[in-house]
Amino acid sequence: MRAVVQTVGRASVTVDGEVVGAITDGLLVLLGVTHTDTPELARTMARKMHELRILDDDRSAADTGAPILLVSQFTLYGDTRRGRRPSWTAAAPAEVAEPLVTAVVEALRARGATVETGRFRAHMLVESVNIGPRTLLLDL
């Protein structure tokens, strides 16, 4: 499981002209799933991103109550080592990835996090205004 975590002043996801998720002053998380990921790993990822001390004064979303916008992003597992066309073979198929993305969202909410999401398998317009910028890669 791989996540890109960014601090944002605001971020939103729009599908077919409708805003399906939006936050202010929080974290935008792009989450990729691979074939070997498990529900246990999803819970670990949720804990790490919620407790990640990336916000002002070395604080986390768990400390501050900052909201999280989580967007599924299979392209985080794109392989560009050969040629100019990425290979997506390391990305889990939708049938495997979707329940694990949902498990991360549910684990975050169980921890008390406010979580907005994109829409799985949809063509999404993701907009963000980064703060910092502070961007980290979590790779479990």
Buried (B, 14 or more C-beta within 10 A) or exposed (E): BBBBBBBBEBBBBBBEEEEBBBBEBBBBBBBBBBEEBEBEBBBBBBBBBBEBEBBEEEEBBBEEEBBBBBBBBBEBBBEEEEEEEBEEEBBBEBEBBBBBBBBBBBBBEEBEBBBBBBBBEEEBEBBBEBBEEBEBEBEE
